[in-house]
Amino acid sequence: MSDAKRFEGMTAVVTGGASGIGLGVARRIAAEGGRVTIWDQDPARLKAAVAAVGAKAARADEVNVADPSSVERATLTAAGEMGHIDILICSAGVAGKNALVIDYPIDEWKRVFDINVHGLFYCNRFVSKLMKHRGYGRIVNIASIAGKEGNPNAAAYSAAKAAVIGLTKSLGKELAKDGVSVNTITPATIDTPILEQASAAHIAYMRSKIPMERFGTVEEAASLVCWLASRECSFSTGAVFDLSGGRATY
């Protein structure tokens, strides 16, 4: 049961917010009283996302998270339009190709890191600076169980998500006295459009690793993310939260 007033008067930026976990989180924050700026690269999906979230509670900006100047501009725009940024949800990401390390295309490796690691770093960097100045903020970075365990034939994605965990822990410690919490979740596979980027064999492998024998839902992910993004989450930072249907062993 959601609390309709939990995010009243609060503002959020959600990267990759036009689909999947990002869209689920944006919808829930808006439903609970918050205002949301959605970042994505696809104009058509952004338009649809604003309609799904609600035009009164949402705005959109076309942002390439892999471009630091685009992220900096969008950060200042969002802060100006909404008055400030209380919450940052970094959900933008790509799965990358499935291949052995010895065969992994170098350009694809760089692309995965540019979006999943460098892009997330830019978002954390520019937004957290504003949060630190205000003395309040909640950052939730979406990592993956792959970042803890390492999935075969998905080294780029696994390594990138491990980097997200490390960055989260570092930034959480840096901002621990500034009223800004930084946490990450490590989902097993969630049933989102990102599955379209994976092979059938890899999808079957990921399902076989989950003791609950199913994929997670967007609603389940949004529930955890929104608690981490709320005022209630006041004594957790630099932490990693499991969302794996029993797969995680640490």
C-alpha positions, -999 to +999 in steps of 0.1 A: +000+000+000+016+033-011+015+064+010-001+092-011+018+119+008+052+103+011+068+124-017+046+155-013+066+186-020+096+166-032+112+164-066+130+137-085+151+131-116+148+096-131+173+086-158+161+059-182+126+069-169+108+063-201+106+025-196+112-004-173+122+002-137+127+039-143+092+045-155+077+024-127+096+045-101+086+078-118+049+067-118+050+058-081+068+090-070+042+111-089+014+090-075+027+097-040+028+134-044+062+141-060+072+159-091+094+141-116+118+150-144+123+120-168+156+117-187+158+095-218+171+098-254+139+087-273+115+117-278+086+094-286+091+073-255+096+105-234+062+118-246+045+086-238+062+084-204+050+119-194+015+109-204+018+077-183+031+095-153+008+125-156+016+158-172+008+178-140+035+158-121+061+151-148+083+168-173+108+153-197+142+162-211+161+145-239+195+136-224+224+115-235+238+104-201+271+094-218+277+131-226+288+150-195+278+184-210+243+170-217+240+158-181+252+191-167+228+211-188+199+188-179+207+190-142+206+227-141+174+228-162+157+203-139+168+222-108+156+254-123+122+241-135+114+222-103+131+245-078+155+219-066+163+181-068+156+159-038+159+125-055+181+110-082+172+076-096+199+063-120+181+036-141+195+043-176+214+013-188+221-012-216+226-050-214+253-052-240+260-081-263+263-117-250+298-130-259+328-146-243+355-122-230+380-135-256+355-126-283+339-095-268+338-065-293+359-037-279+336-010-292+307-027-275+326-030-242+332+008-244+296+015-252+284-005-222+308+014-199+300+048-214+263+044-205+262+021-175+293+036-156+304+069-171+269+081-176+259+071-140+290+089-127+281+121-145+246+120-131+258+113-096+285+140-099+264+169-111+233+162-091+250+153-058+268+186-059+235+204-057+222+181-030+253+186-009+248+224-011+212+221+000+220+196+028+195+170+016+193+143-011+185+107-019+204+089-047+195+054-058+217+037-084+204+006-102+231-021-103+226-058-108+232-092-091+256-096-121+278-070-105+282-092-074+284-126-091+296-120-127+274-136-154+292-157-180+289-143-216+280-109-200+314-096-188+308-060-199+275-057-181+287-076-150+319-054-147+299-022-153+274-031-126+303-040-102+316-005-109+282+010-100+284-008-066+319+006-059+310+041-069+279+040-047+299+029-017+325+056-023+300+085-028+279+073+001+308+076+025+318+110+010+283+125+016+275+107+049+276+139+069+258+161+043+223+148+045+226+129+013+222+091+011+235+071-018+224+035-021+221+008-048+199-021-055+212-054-071+182-070-089+182-103-105+165-102-138+134-079-138+108-083-165+115-051-185+123-042-222+160-047-215+154-084-219+150-077-256+187-071-258+196-106-244+197-139-261+171-166-253+199-188-239+211-161-216+175-153-204+170-190-196+203-191-177+193-161-156+159-176-148+175-209-137+197-191-111+167-176-092+153-199-064+118-183-068+119-196-104+106-163-118+118-128-128+111-098-106+085-072-115+088-035-121+064-029-092+086-049-068+117-030-079+098+004-076+087-005-041+123-009-028+137+020-048+110+044-035+117+035+001+154+042-005+144+075-021+122+085+008+128+104+040+122+071+059+156+059+046+177+080+070+204+056+083+214+037+052+241+049+028+267+033+007+246+002+010+237-026-014+201-039-013+193-074-027+163-079-050+170-113-064+143-138-055+168-156-033+197-157-058+221-135-038+244-152-014+260-121+001 
